[in-house]
């Protein structure tokens, strides 16, 4: 369900957040969103400061 807050931001459901995380993890890192979240939490991502890693890491609150 697409909803927009009073300030114009789109609010994502948990499912939408998980799909967004998965899509971006696959695009930038060639792994699923679940795999990325697991590796991130275990500190097993090589060079975590890379821009492509940070792009995905910022999405963790939405679906990780």
CORPE-V360793 format. One line per field, one symbol per residue. ss: DSSP state (a for helix, b for strand, c for the rest). psi: psi as a letter, one per 30 degrees, with the letter a starting at -180 (. if undefined). burial: b if it has 16 or more other C-alpha atoms within 10 Angstrom, else e. A space follows every 50 residues. Layout:
BEGIN
ss = ???
psi = ???
burial = ???
END
This chain:
BEGIN
ss = ccbbcccccbbccaaaaaaaaaaaaaaaacccaaaaaaaaaccccccccc aaaaaaaccaaaac
psi = kjlklfggkkkkleeeeeeeeeeeeeeffhlleeeeeeeeeghgkkifgk eeeeeeeffeffg.
burial = eeeeeeeeeeebeeeebbbbbbbbbbeeeeebbbebbeebeeeeeeeeee eebeebbebbebbb
END
